[in-house]
Amino acid sequence: AMPLRPIWVEDWSLDHLGFTLAVRADRAKGERNLALIHRWLDDTPADGDAWYYLGAEYQTLGRLSDAKASYLRSLDSTPGVVEPSLARVNLLGIWESLGDWAAVVEAARRWQADGHSFPDYWLIVGRAFLSTGRKARAQTCFERAAAFAGGGPCAFETGGARTWKPAAYLALLAGEQGNWSRTLQGLRPWLPETRHDPFVQRLYLHALLAMGDTDAATAHCADLLAASGATDVAIALAEVLDRFGPLGAPILTRFADWAGGFSVVAARLARQSAWGQLLAFGQRWEPVVGAAAVLAQGQAAAGLGEDQVAAGLLTLACGLDPVLPAAWIARAELAARTGTDPMAHWQRALALAPDSVPILATLIDHYAGTGDMRRAEDLVRRLRDIDPQHPAVWRQQASQRQAGN
């Protein structure tokens, strides 16, 4: 999740291109920001605001250990404009992203009232209680977040933090008690606003199927997937349909007829190595889906051993959608297989998806293999934050132990 940033806003919005993935990657904006903040800290090393912004930049870059350390330093430094409770809420968010629910609960107990003025605080703590089986405590937290609905959103909260997010978690609790009609009732007012939210749409579909309403479930999927660009939602819906087995299977077969279902069908064809079918499927949907369909054709061509054709298609996919990490990953894998240097493609993919475990693991092995241990160790720290049991982490730890002996 992106960190909460203290930016005061009026009744207008600003699309700051400096924070889009493509511009950040093209201009190395993250590295530039870090250099500027370090200069700030060189001048005023006890400035709490500087440490906060350093933590926010590290969090954006996926360097969660560094982000935690910086936020904690901000709390121990001279207070500035940034409220200390912002750093605390972001720390809760980092622990949540790592699945460290015990740390969230303990921090909330230790900080007591500080942070209670942010609905995200209650959402994160509520999810921690929910994940550890304390549903009554979770419900209280979600109700506290929902109680903010009377006022307008402030600049320090995620979208929907005081409206549809607490409503969705309360609806989830109702479903876990078997009251699926109440789940539908709680979610229905928020469906237009949350069309692109996988959690809400997954829960709504689950409630429909739990009540046996396959007609409504089919209509719900058809509506959401009528247009392309709904990849995360499509994946979430497919997971629910798989879970319901024969009840969901007929709906899942319809994904091939909906533009928004393209990514799910293409991924399944690729896993089955059905390269001919994937090639035809990509060609069929290219006029509608665009880059994702060209990517699918490139993957199919690579699977069929047509490397030159694959290289052209994958290059075209990256040009059509420069912020599509899967296209850069596919280019890197093809380059490695054909004996050309894949590193520029891997680095571009990492800039677009800094939390991607496969990308981090690949780059760790590459840097370690070429003797660039400084870069390898930096990425190991990031991967350890996300998946401490990953084999790439173990390999580097074993290598370091060997070097120490």
N, C-alpha and C positions, 0 to 999 in steps of 0.2 A: 504494500500500500504506500501511496505517496505520503510524505509527512505533512502535518498541518503547518502552514506557514502564516505568520502574522502579517497579513496584507489587508489593509482597510479598504473597503469598497463602497462605492455609491450605488445609485440605482441604474448602473450600466455595467457592462462586462467588457473585459479586455482579453482578446486572444493573443497571448504573449508567445510569439513563435519561438522565442528562445527556450521554451520548455517543451517543445514538441520533440518526439524521439528523433526524427530525421535531422532537425537542426542541431540538437545536442550532439548527435553522432558526427555530423559533417564538420562542425566547428569545434569539436572537443570541448563543449561548453562546461561539462562537469569538471574537467581538469583545470580549465581557466578559472572557474568559480573557486575551486579548492586553493589555487595559487593566490587569488585575491584575499580569501579569508585567512590564509596563513600569514599573509603580509599584515592583515588587520591584527592578528594575534601577536605578531612580532612587536607591533607598536603598543598594544594594550593586552598583555597576556592574561589579565584577570577579568576581561570583559565578558560578562555572561551572555550577551547577545551574540558575540562572535562565536563562542562555543556552541550556542544553540544553532546558528546557521551552518556551522561546520557539521554538526550532527545531522541536520536536515539534508545537506548535500551528500553526505556519506549514505544516508538512508535511501536517497533517490538512486544512488549508484549501486545499491545492493550490498554495501560494505557495512553490515549490521553490527558487527563487533565494534568497529570504529565509531559508528553512530551512537551506540549505547554509551561508550566511554565519553564521547563529546557531550552528550546530553547530561550525563552525570557531572561532568566538569562545569557545565553551565549552571547547575544547581548549587555548586560550591563556589561560584565566582560572584563578582559584583553585579547586582541586579541592574538591568537596563530597561529598555522599552518592552522587551518580550516578557510576558508573564511566565514565571517559573512553572505554573501548572501546565503550560503548553508542552514543555519538555517532558513533564511527567506523563501526559496523555500519549505523547509519541513513544515514550519508553514502553508504556503498556502495549501500544500497537506493535512494537518490535517483538516483545515477548509473545504476543499473540501469534504473529506470523511464524515464530519458531515453534509454536505449539507448547510453549512453557506456561501452562495454565497456573501451575503452582506459584510461579513468580508473579503473575498478574494478581492473583488473590492476595498474596503476601504483601505486595506493594500497595494495593488498595487498602489493606488493613493498616499498613504503616503510615500511609499518607493521610488517612482518614478523610477529612473534609476537603482537602486540597484537590482540585480538579472536578469537583462535583458540579461546577457551573457549565460544564461541557457535556452535551448529550453523548458524544463519542465515549467519554469516560464510562458512562453507565452501560453503553452497548458492549464495550470490550469486557468489562467486569461481568456483565450478564452472560456473555458467551463463555467466559471462563467457568462460571458456576454451572452453566448448562453442560459444558464438556466434561465436567467432573461429577455429574449426576446430581447436583444440588438445584433441582428444578424450581423449588419454591423461592430460593434466593435469586435465581435467574429471573423469574417472573417479576419480582420486586424491582430489579434493576431495569428491565425493559419498560416497566410502567413508569419508572422515574424518567427515562429518556423520552417516553411519549408525553410526559407532563410538560415538556418544553414547547409543545406544539402551538401554544397560544401566542408566542412571540415570533418575530421574523428570524431567519437564520443569521448567525453571525459569521464573520470571516474565518473563524477558527474551527469549522466543523465540516465533515464530509457531507456530500449530498444525501438528503433524506434522513439524516441522523435523528431528527426530531419528528419525523412523519412516518414514511413507509418502512424504514428499517425496524423501529421498535414494533410496528404493527405486524411485520413479517415474522419476527421472532415470537411474538405472542401467538400468532397463528400456528407456528410450528409447535409450540407447547400444547395448543389445543389438539392438534393432530396426534401428537404423541399420547394424548389421553383418549384417543379414538374418536374425538369429536371433529370429523373431517368437514362436516357442514359448516361448523364455526370457522374452520381454517379458510374455506372458500369465502365465507362472509367477510372475514378480516382482510383478505387479500384483494378481493374484487375491486374496491374503490381505487386501488393503487396500480392496477394492471397497465393502464395507458402510460403512466409515468415510469414504469419499471420494465418496459418491453425488452430492454437490453441487459437486464440484471438476471444472471443465471440462477441465483438462489431463489428469488421470488417465483420465476417461471417454472423452475423445477418443482418447487413445493406445490404450486397450483396444479400442475399436471398430476403430481402424485395424489393429491386429494381427489381429483376427478376420477382417476383410475381406482383408488381405494373405495370409492362409492360406486364403481362399476359403470360409470357414465362414459363409455368409449366414444360415443358420437360427439360429446362435448370435448373430449380429449383430442380427437382428430381435428375438430374445428379449431381448437386452441393452437395446435401445432401448425396447422395450415396457415393461420393468420400470422403467427410469429415468423414463419419461414418463407413467406411469400416472396420476400426480397432477399437479395444477397447481403452479406455483411453481418450475419447473426451467428458467427462461428461459435463463440462461447456458449450462447444460449442453445444452439443446436446440439452441442456436445452434452450439455446438461440434460436436455430433453431425452436424448438417446440413452443416457445412463438410466433414467427412470424407466423408459420403455423396456430396456433390457432386464431390469429388475423385476418387471411384471410378467416376463416370459411370454406365454401364448396370448395373454391379454394385450400386451403392447406390441407384439411382432407385426401384426397387420398395419399398424400406424407407422412403424419403423420402415417398412418397405416403401411407404409413400415418400420418404425423404428424397429419393432419387427424382421425384417430380417437382420438388420445390427448390428454388434457387438457394434459399437459406440452409438447406440440408446438404448442399454440395460437399462441404468439408468433411462431414461425417461419412458419407458414402465413399468419397475419394480415399479417406484414411483407411477404411475397411478393405477396399480393393487393394491398396498398397500392402497392407498387412498380409493379405492372401496371395501376394505376388501375382495378382490377376492383371498383368501389365497391358494386355490387349484390351481388356474391358476398361481399364483406367484411361488408356489413350483415347478410346472412343467417347468415354464419358466426359473427359476434359474438352475434346473437340466440340461435343454437343453443347456444352454450357459456356464455352469461351465468350460468345457475344454478350452474355448476361453477367457472368461472374468475373470475367477479366483475368487479373493476375493469378488468382488462385487456380483457375482452370489451366492457364499456361504452365504454371508450376506442376500441376498434375501430369500434364503431357510430357514435361521434361523428366519427371521422375519415372514415368512409364518408358520413355525412350532409353533412359539409363538402365532400367531393369531389363530392357530388351537388348542391351549391349550396343545401342546406337549412340555412342558417346559424343560424337560431333553434333548430332542433332540435339541431344540433351543439353549440351553446353549452350547452344544458341537459344533454346527455349528457356533455360534457366536464367540466362542473361536478360532475355526479354521480360521475364517475370519480375526480376529485380528492378528493371527500368520502369515497368508499369506501376509497381508498388514498392518504393524504396524502403518502406518500413515493415515489410513482411519478413520476419526472421526466418521462417521456414524456407524461403527461397534462397537466402544467403547460406543457410545450413546445407541445403541441397547442392549449391555451387561448391561449397567447401569440400563436401564429401566426394563429389565428382572429381574435383581438382586433385584431391589426395589419391584417388584411385587411378587417375590417368598420369600421375607423376609430375604434376605441376604444383606450385606452392599455394596451399590453401589458406595461409594465415590471414591475409587481408580480408577474406570472406568470413573467417571465424571471428575476427575482431569486430567486424561490422555487425555480425549477428549478436555478439555479446553486448555491444553498445545499445542495440535495440531491445535485448532481452537479458538484462543484467542478472536476473535470478534463475536463468535456465541452467539446470543441473547438467544436462548433456554437453552444453557448450563449455561450461566451466571445467568439467572433467576432461574433455578433449584438449583444451588449452593447457591445463595443468600437466598432462602427460607430454604434450609437445614441448613446453618450456623446460620441464625436467629432463626430457630426452636430449635437448640441445644444450643443457648445462646452464640455462638462465634461471638459477634457483631463486633469485629475488622476485621475478614475476611469478614463478610457480608458487612460491610461498604466499604471495599476496592473494592469489586466486584460491589457494587452499583455505586460507582464513575465511574467505567469502563462502566457499562451498561448505565448510564446517558449520557455519551459521545456519545454512539451509538444510543440509543432510549430513550430520556428523558421522554417520555409519557408512558413507559412500566409499566404495573400494579405492577411489582416487585419493581420498584422505588417508586411508590406511597405508597405501603404498608410499606416500610421501612421509608419513610418520615413521614407517619402517626404514626408509632411506635415510632419514635424519638420525635415527638411532644407530644405523650402521656407520654413518659418517662420524658420529660421536665416539664410536668404539675404535 
